[in-house]
């Protein structure tokens, strides 16, 4: 098998290579890569397995989060799009963790992660540097489901009329049970998590974007 990295060796090598490849800044204290464009923060957050053990097993996972400073400091309030970078089966036993224990495995994991990050976070960041509104339109029209986009940001940036058709589509695709819950929420119910926390369905109802 050859030399197996320590946890520190493997993770810092991966983060350094991704920092160089993406041009984002690595923040060790937050274990993330980050770049800011106006009021938007493009962030690649890394997670390490609790089962990691130096010179035996080192695994990581990553997620792209796009958040907006206008919406405060807490992720529950400010995240406007997310993508979990799930590894291909060839890199992972469970479909969640990237094995970066050895030079060969780390190299393969870097290539896949970098390809994903370049085609999502880096690409979108470049779009926003070029044209903020056009990038928001692209995020909404072409990547809504893939990026788990929040409607409030789209409406605040492009106007609420832009999202009305999507709001109706999302509502029409709800299960009958969720439509009943939506009606209950409209009538004052607050006994479900989605009724309390920020989310697209709550936003749709709060702004009367569909007829229940």
Steps between C-alpha positions, in 0.01 A plus 500: 500500500794733564522796735177606672478870588428642841168684521681836501721409204215377282249773573746789472642363175151471351395845618824656368456344156137612479596851615752528217261352243198715589658831597281508810652587839545220753389582856649239729296604805176443306631208292371651178591668173337838454465782249280810522330681212309810614252376763538132408736248659602189305608238751627144473455344844698188590400231747717225647384158613493427873657165412815659361824365648847609396690249286194275485198680356435857378169602344343836416186639346420841351204726434455821304304772675409832344384752755399863503619753757172689475325215678706499818777280640321174575485227230132442573441859388760574235561189286348545155634192318680178590652195334630192681797351316420131522785278377470245225477143623856429389627751757281398790369197683185676617443768236574783742868518600803552274789276603821707491717263705772449238662705226312309229162531672553866584595575139182334372284675759658837417430454129135418554443770760679762293298410190177537699604824667623654173172423322283632784643742758785642289285526189218674688742733675640608164148564371424724797824692450389569142132585553315465831145498364578279202668250730196499729279436197724210399502361854121508503425382145772238453605377845200538731467135600868406477605789726198482737434869440296717738226701337528800731842594359377468141196716575702760691750527214286466187150584624229281644316471168792295365434213741119474475501223240761301694302550821190354336702209363645420842158512660338287229766232553432472873340186638141526618624481858734796447220699336288436810785618718535811283132578552541443873799737506296764316239465774750548779653156569865499608546138604743391225868587466457645152233737636755655735824493302582698186419307184341521158155372591475735796611789278245411233213501747615805694507698175170367361666366188249216454134449577455223756 
